Amino acid sequence: MLSNDGGFISRLIIWLLVVVVAGTAHAARIHLPKNTSVVNGRPSLLSNGLGLTPPMGWNSWNHFGCKIDERLIRATADAMVSSGLAGLGYKYINIDDCWGELNRDSQGHLVPKASTFPSGIKALANYVHRKGLKLGIYSDAGIQTCSKTMPGSLGHEEQDAKTFASWGVDYLKYDNCENTGIGPKERFPKMSKALLNSGRRIFFSLCEWGQEDPATWAPSIGNSWRTTGDIEDNWNRMTNNADQNDNWASHARPGAWNDPDMLEVGNGGMTKEEYRSHFSIWALVKAPLLIGCDVQSIDRATFELLSNKEVIAVNQDKLGIQGRKVKKYGDLEVWAGPLAHKRVAVILWNRGSSPSNITAYWSDIGLQPTTIVDARDLWRHSTQSGVKYQLSAQVESHAVNMYILTPHA
Ligand code: GLA
């Protein structure tokens, strides 16, 4: 009698476990295949080892839209090297939408547009690889891309991933238009798996605009995921994207980054201080740093912003922890995040319309109350030694002060 009851109870427990596990898998509704590995305690389909720090490079969309051709891509690669930007880490040369013919060929392959990319993508990849750079390309998890000028990869994931690999592509941005109403959690993992099967390590950048909270499911299938709609070259849009992206800070980690969209620095719609804010915040929150202006004719002010090694080092810090908004006093904000060697990166951001004093208290930025630090100002390139309790500064309208605080031993 007793042993029968025990048998019943253990069967009941097993049944309950099965129900809970099945329920959790169903709730996540993400379609991971059987050979999924586990990375940092989480199931990971995408063990490609890429993006241990956020990707840096250039993308054609923000400045050129569909007006792209192979000459532009080659000239941009040349300019990235000759300007010194490539040497600072900006390695990816990413072609966005509009590089292909409207239709696939008779075997179903994507075809580079003959009028604008006559030499083909493989030739371009060879060109940028010879310069020590990497080539990125764009497709869409739907039946057409957002421009509707070329096919998407929905239903052709394996074939397209193999095509990209055979061309020597290093990065895929994968968009969300014309998706026939199928959910992104079903469409995006297919391409992730196809890229893994392609025989080449390809950085996978998901672009479903933050619609289904990708931070909660994309880390296991992608190296980055958009958390927002498209950025525009204006203050409101840039600040909105920064705020929206901030909601997902805890989900980012090496190999898997939140993406508030590409940089607009240098495109002319914001002031120098607004662009400085844009670049500083993107660096602190470990966003991909993808330049979106015309680097062939980059001006001195834009170059000075994009080439600040101390700010880039915050973005590329090996801890890979996303900095976040830690305090807000109306339009005055403090953003901060930990860096390797017990250092802390801090931004005092004045989003208001007049100059104001902003203070970061140690308790808000994760320092012990008695800690004494040296505060390095990353834009003025000067150091204040022996700072205690708090850091205060007068910050101009729409501007930032950005620091690394190094505790005394
Ligand atoms: C979408 C993406 C953009 C860009 C365009 C191209 O809007 O979010 O970043 O790739 O498509 O058509």
Boltz pocket constraint, residues with backbone or C-beta under 6 A from the ligand:
constraints:
  - pocket:
      binder: B
      contacts: [[A, 61], [A, 96], [A, 97], [A, 145], [A, 146], [A, 147], [A, 175], [A, 207], [A, 229], [A, 230]]
      max_distance: 6.0
